[in-house]
Amino acid sequence: MDSSGASGVVIGSTTGNNGTTSYAMPGIAWGTSVNLSAPATDPVGLQFSYWTLNEVTQPAGQKELNFEIAGDSAAVAVYDIARYTLT
């Protein structure tokens, strides 16, 4: 599993290795349930937008990502600038 993103974002994980945004976790057995949790903002104020899992976009705003390891997996927390509607 690999998670990459802005420097300083702490991704919570039920499988350990908290506190980094780019890490490899070899040795997680197939069938292991994983829960990743992304903070609402990154250190420079970018807003959490969505996760991708194996290049598939997950529902917007869903800060928790739950999945079962079924081989190599890539999870990416996507952050974006805050968007405002001016009226």
N, C-alpha and C positions, 0 to 999 in steps of 0.2 A: 504494500500500500504506500502511496506517496501523496503528500499534501503540500502544495506550494502556495505562496502568497506573499503579501507585503511583510516586510521585516517587522518583527516585534509582536505579531498576532499570536495569541496563545489559543491553540485548538485543544479542547478537552477531548479525551479519548478513553474509552473503557478498556483499551488494550495497553495503556501506558504511553510513555514518550510524550507526555504533555509538555507544553512550553516551547515547542518549535513549530516552524511552518514548513519545513522541508526535511523530511526524514524517511528512512526506509525501515520497515519493521519485519525483517525476516523471521521466520519461525512461527508465524501465526497459523494455526492449523485450519485447514479447510473446514467449513461448517461453523467457524467461530462467529458469534454475533458481535458486531461492532457498532458502537454509538459514538459519533463525533459531534461536538458542540462548538459552534463558532460564536465569538462575541459579536455584539450588535455593531460595534465600530472598531476600526483598527487604530493604531497609535497616532496617525495623522488625521483622524476624523472621517475617513471613508466609511460609508454605510454598508453593512452586509446586504447583499442582494440575493444570492442563491448559491446552491451547491451544484457541482456536476459530479456524477459518478460514472466512471468509465466513458467519459465524453457525452453522457446523457444528462441534459438539464433537469434538475429537480424543481419542485414547486417553489416559486419566488417567496422569500421571506421566511422560509422554513429553516431555522438556525440549527436544528438537530437533524442529523443524517444517520439513519439506521439501516444496516445491511448485513448480509452474511457473506463471509469470505468464500469465494468459489474459484479462486485462482488469483493471479495478479490483479490488483485493483488500484484505480487512481481516483482519489477524491480531491476536489478543488473547491475551496470556499472563495466565492467571487465577491469582491468589494467594489463599490462604485461611488462616485461623487453623489452627494445628496441632491436630489432633484426637487425643484420647487415650481409651483404653478403661480405665475404672476397674474393678478387680475386688476 
